[in-house]
Amino acid sequence: MKYQGSCHCGQVAYEVDGQLDGAMACNCSICQRKGSLMWFVPRDQLTLLTPESQMATYTFNKHVIQHHFCPTCGIHPFGEGSDPKGNRMAAVNVRCLEGIDLEAVPVKHFDGRAL
């Protein structure tokens, strides 16, 4: 299924193709503050609809995950990194997808603080 997503103001917009069968809530120092619910998909399943230059990126700790956000409204619609096997992944913020019933999405909790 194809989903549309964006930040609040629409400056960072994308499409993502896949089966949304769950999301992850992480308690690491950044995820806890953002409140994101992340859905991980191969990076080639996410297509930016706006230029990359319209988003800002934040990295911290080991600098392996690029946390993308809108410099205008501040919303974090997705991030990028690699899985343990080296495959490029996108971490899509389910809260930024259009037409999603968040109550129907199963959420797994991840102890990111323990890393």
Disulfide bonds with the S-S distance in Angstrom:
none
